[in-house]
Amino acid sequence: MRWNERGEDLNVRGARKWNRFAILVLFVLAGLFFDFSVVRAQQSSDAPPAGNAQNGKKLFMSDGCYECHGQMGQGAAQTGAARIGPPQLSFEGFQSYVRNPKNNMPPYTAKAIPDQELADIYAYLKSIPMPPKGKDIPLLNK
C-alpha cells in the first residue's frame, strides 16, 4: 500500500476521486438527456395539428371571425379586435385564448368550433404573410 504524508491510503483516495468523477459524469449525462427530451417535447407541442388553410379561410369567414379581426386577421380599431394573422401564439395558446378569451371576444367552445376546425383556421392565419416593416415602405421613409 502507498500512503501519503497525512497517513491516507492513496488507493482509497484515488477510488474516492474516481467515484466522484463517475457521479459527476452521470449527472451531466442525465442533465443532457433531460434537456434534449424537454426540447423535443417543446418542439412537438408547438406544432399545431394538421390544418387545411383553404377550409380555414372559409370557416374564418362563415364563423364571423373576419367581422372583428378583418379578412386577413389584421385587427380593427373600430372593434378593438387584435391582429391575429399570422398568429404569434402556438396553436395551444391560440386554442386556449379562443376557448377562454380575456377581453370582449366571446368564448368559442369546442361545440361551437371543433378542434379540427380551429386547427384549419389557425392554418389559414399562419398562411397570411407578415406585413412589411415601416422601414421597408418607401412612402413612410421620405
C-alpha positions in Angstrom: 0.0 0.0 0.0 1.0 3.6 -0.6 0.4 6.2 1.9 0.5 10.0 1.7 2.0 12.4 4.3 -1.3 12.5 6.2 -1.5 8.8 6.5 -4.2 8.3 3.9 -4.2 5.2 1.7 -3.6 6.5 -1.8 -5.6 3.7 -3.4 -8.7 4.6 -1.3 -8.2 8.3 -2.0 -7.9 7.6 -5.8 -11.0 5.4 -5.7 -13.0 8.2 -4.0 -11.8 10.7 -6.7 -12.8 8.2 -9.4 -16.3 7.7 -7.8 -16.8 11.5 -7.5 -15.8 11.9 -11.2 -18.1 9.0 -12.2 -21.1 10.5 -10.3 -20.4 13.9 -11.9 -20.3 12.4 -15.4 -23.6 10.6 -14.7 -25.3 13.9 -13.5 -24.0 15.7 -16.6 -25.3 13.0 -18.9 -28.6 12.8 -17.1 -28.9 16.6 -17.4 -28.1 16.5 -21.2 -30.7 13.7 -21.7 -33.3 15.7 -19.7 -32.6 18.9 -21.6 -32.9 17.2 -25.0 -36.1 15.4 -24.0 -37.6 18.8 -22.9 -36.6 20.4 -26.2 -38.1 17.6 -28.2 -41.3 17.8 -26.1 -41.4 21.6 -26.6 -40.9 21.2 -30.4 -43.6 18.6 -30.7 -46.1 20.6 -28.6 -45.6 23.8 -30.6 -46.6 22.0 -33.8 -50.3 22.5 -34.4 -52.5 19.7 -35.6 -52.6 19.4 -39.4 -54.9 22.1 -40.6 -56.3 22.9 -44.0 -55.7 26.6 -44.8 -58.3 26.7 -47.6 -61.0 25.3 -45.3 -59.8 27.6 -42.5 -60.3 30.7 -44.7 -63.9 29.5 -45.4 -64.5 28.9 -41.7 -62.9 32.3 -40.8 -65.5 34.0 -43.0 -68.5 31.8 -42.2 -68.0 31.8 -38.4 -67.7 35.6 -38.5 -64.1 35.9 -37.3 -63.5 38.5 -40.0 -66.2 40.8 -38.7 -64.0 41.8 -35.8 -60.5 40.8 -36.9 -60.6 41.8 -40.6 -60.5 39.5 -43.6 -56.7 38.9 -43.2 -56.7 38.8 -39.4 -55.2 42.3 -39.4 -57.4 43.5 -36.5 -59.6 46.6 -36.4 -59.5 49.8 -34.3 -63.4 50.0 -34.5 -64.0 46.7 -32.8 -60.8 46.7 -30.6 -60.0 43.3 -32.0 -56.3 42.4 -32.1 -54.2 41.4 -35.1 -54.3 37.6 -35.2 -52.8 36.9 -38.6 -50.3 35.4 -38.8 -50.6 34.3 -35.2 -47.7 34.8 -32.9 -49.0 32.2 -30.4 -48.5 28.5 -30.6 -51.6 26.5 -31.6 -52.2 25.6 -27.9 -52.0 29.3 -26.9 -54.4 30.3 -29.8 -56.8 27.5 -28.9 -56.7 28.4 -25.2 -57.5 32.1 -26.0 -60.3 31.2 -28.4 -61.9 28.9 -25.7 -61.3 31.3 -22.8 -60.7 34.9 -24.1 -59.8 37.7 -21.7 -61.2 40.7 -23.4 -64.5 41.5 -25.3 -64.3 38.4 -27.5 -67.0 35.8 -26.8 -65.7 32.3 -25.9 -66.0 29.7 -28.6 -66.3 26.2 -27.1 -65.3 23.0 -28.8 -69.0 22.5 -29.5 -69.2 25.8 -31.4 -65.9 25.4 -33.2 -64.4 21.9 -33.0 -60.7 21.5 -32.5 -60.1 20.4 -36.2 -61.9 23.5 -37.5 -59.9 25.6 -35.1 -56.7 24.0 -36.5 -57.9 24.8 -40.0 -58.5 28.5 -39.0 -55.0 28.5 -37.4 -53.5 27.1 -40.6 -55.2 29.9 -42.6 -53.9 32.6 -40.3 -50.4 31.1 -40.4 -50.6 31.2 -44.2 -51.0 35.0 -44.2 -47.7 36.8 -44.8 -46.4 39.3 -42.3 -46.9 42.9 -43.4 -43.8 44.9 -44.4 -42.0 46.8 -41.7 -42.3 50.5 -41.7 -38.7 51.0 -42.7 -39.3 48.9 -45.8 -42.2 51.1 -47.0 -40.7 53.9 -49.2 -43.5 56.3 -48.8 -43.0 56.2 -45.0 -39.3 56.9 -45.3 -39.5 60.3 -47.0 
